[in-house]
Amino acid sequence: MGITWLVLLFGVYFALKLSVAGEGPARIGKANLFAVLGLVAMLPGAFVGFAHQIQFPGKVVMGLLVIVAAAALQFPAWPALFKVLLAYGYARAFR
């Protein structure tokens, strides 16, 4: 597991900091709805892409595309947080 759990901690931290700075979502309900929709879309993508029971050409690519689409769902609800978390992800990946 390593330090993967820090993503959850820093996600909340960045969201609180953005809200205090006036960069919060336009509507909290929309942000929550899109977060749930993203999670619901990500789970099947992860299952299809990485489950050993499913075998077909391009399954990993298809699974990753679904996961990326689920992440992209977050942008309309809270663009500022999306950009901060994307930058955090790049920083963690390429450090």
C-alpha positions as a Markdown table, in Angstrom:
| # | Residue | x | y | z |
|---|---|---|---|---|
| 1 | Met | 0.0 | 0.0 | 0.0 |
| 2 | Gly | 2.9 | 2.4 | 0.7 |
| 3 | Ile | 1.8 | 6.0 | 0.8 |
| 4 | Thr | -1.2 | 5.7 | -1.5 |
| 5 | Trp | -3.5 | 6.5 | 1.5 |
| 6 | Leu | -2.1 | 10.0 | 1.5 |
| 7 | Val | -4.2 | 10.8 | -1.6 |
| 8 | Leu | -7.3 | 10.6 | 0.5 |
| 9 | Leu | -5.8 | 12.8 | 3.2 |
| 10 | Phe | -4.5 | 15.4 | 0.8 |
| 11 | Gly | -7.7 | 15.4 | -1.3 |
| 12 | Val | -9.6 | 16.5 | 1.7 |
| 13 | Tyr | -6.9 | 19.0 | 2.7 |
| 14 | Phe | -6.9 | 20.6 | -0.8 |
| 15 | Ala | -10.7 | 20.7 | -0.9 |
| 16 | Leu | -10.8 | 22.6 | 2.4 |
| 17 | Lys | -8.1 | 25.0 | 1.4 |
| 18 | Leu | -9.8 | 25.8 | -1.9 |
| 19 | Ser | -13.1 | 26.3 | -0.2 |
| 20 | Val | -11.6 | 28.7 | 2.3 |
| 21 | Ala | -9.9 | 30.6 | -0.5 |
| 22 | Gly | -13.3 | 31.0 | -2.3 |
| 23 | Glu | -12.5 | 28.4 | -5.0 |
| 24 | Gly | -15.2 | 25.9 | -3.8 |
| 25 | Pro | -17.7 | 24.3 | -6.1 |
| 26 | Ala | -20.6 | 26.3 | -7.4 |
| 27 | Arg | -23.0 | 23.7 | -5.9 |
| 28 | Ile | -22.0 | 21.2 | -3.2 |
| 29 | Gly | -24.7 | 18.8 | -4.3 |
| 30 | Lys | -23.4 | 18.7 | -7.9 |
| 31 | Ala | -19.8 | 18.1 | -6.6 |
| 32 | Asn | -21.0 | 15.2 | -4.4 |
| 33 | Leu | -23.1 | 13.7 | -7.3 |
| 34 | Phe | -20.2 | 13.8 | -9.7 |
| 35 | Ala | -17.9 | 12.3 | -7.1 |
| 36 | Val | -20.3 | 9.4 | -6.6 |
| 37 | Leu | -20.8 | 9.0 | -10.4 |
| 38 | Gly | -17.1 | 8.9 | -10.9 |
| 39 | Leu | -16.7 | 6.2 | -8.2 |
| 40 | Val | -19.5 | 4.2 | -9.7 |
| 41 | Ala | -17.9 | 4.5 | -13.2 |
| 42 | Met | -14.4 | 3.7 | -11.9 |
| 43 | Leu | -15.2 | 0.4 | -10.3 |
| 44 | Pro | -16.4 | -1.4 | -13.4 |
| 45 | Gly | -13.4 | 0.1 | -15.3 |
| 46 | Ala | -11.0 | -1.3 | -12.7 |
| 47 | Phe | -12.8 | -4.7 | -12.8 |
| 48 | Val | -12.8 | -5.0 | -16.6 |
| 49 | Gly | -9.2 | -3.8 | -16.9 |
| 50 | Phe | -7.6 | -5.8 | -14.2 |
| 51 | Ala | -9.8 | -8.9 | -13.3 |
| 52 | His | -8.2 | -12.2 | -14.2 |
| 53 | Gln | -11.6 | -13.7 | -15.0 |
| 54 | Ile | -12.1 | -11.5 | -18.0 |
| 55 | Gln | -10.0 | -12.1 | -21.0 |
| 56 | Phe | -10.2 | -10.2 | -24.3 |
| 57 | Pro | -7.7 | -8.1 | -26.4 |
| 58 | Gly | -7.4 | -4.6 | -25.2 |
| 59 | Lys | -9.0 | -5.2 | -21.8 |
| 60 | Val | -6.4 | -3.2 | -19.9 |
| 61 | Val | -6.7 | -0.2 | -22.4 |
| 62 | Met | -10.5 | -0.3 | -22.2 |
| 63 | Gly | -10.4 | -0.4 | -18.4 |
| 64 | Leu | -7.9 | 2.5 | -18.2 |
| 65 | Leu | -10.1 | 4.5 | -20.6 |
| 66 | Val | -13.1 | 4.0 | -18.4 |
| 67 | Ile | -11.1 | 5.0 | -15.3 |
| 68 | Val | -9.8 | 8.2 | -17.0 |
| 69 | Ala | -13.4 | 9.0 | -18.1 |
| 70 | Ala | -14.6 | 8.6 | -14.5 |
| 71 | Ala | -11.8 | 11.0 | -13.3 |
| 72 | Ala | -12.8 | 13.5 | -16.0 |
| 73 | Leu | -16.3 | 13.5 | -14.7 |
| 74 | Gln | -15.0 | 15.5 | -11.7 |
| 75 | Phe | -13.9 | 18.5 | -13.8 |
| 76 | Pro | -17.4 | 20.1 | -14.4 |
| 77 | Ala | -18.3 | 19.9 | -10.7 |
| 78 | Trp | -15.2 | 21.5 | -9.2 |
| 79 | Pro | -12.6 | 22.5 | -11.8 |
| 80 | Ala | -10.1 | 24.1 | -9.3 |
| 81 | Leu | -9.9 | 20.9 | -7.2 |
| 82 | Phe | -9.6 | 18.7 | -10.3 |
| 83 | Lys | -6.6 | 20.8 | -11.5 |
| 84 | Val | -4.9 | 20.7 | -8.0 |
| 85 | Leu | -5.4 | 17.0 | -7.6 |
| 86 | Leu | -4.2 | 16.4 | -11.2 |
| 87 | Ala | -1.0 | 18.4 | -10.4 |
| 88 | Tyr | -0.6 | 16.5 | -7.2 |
| 89 | Gly | -0.9 | 13.2 | -9.1 |
| 90 | Tyr | 1.7 | 14.2 | -11.6 |
| 91 | Ala | 4.0 | 15.4 | -8.8 |
| 92 | Arg | 3.7 | 12.0 | -7.0 |
| 93 | Ala | 4.2 | 10.0 | -10.2 |
| 94 | Phe | 7.2 | 11.9 | -11.4 |
| 95 | Arg | 9.1 | 12.8 | -8.3 |
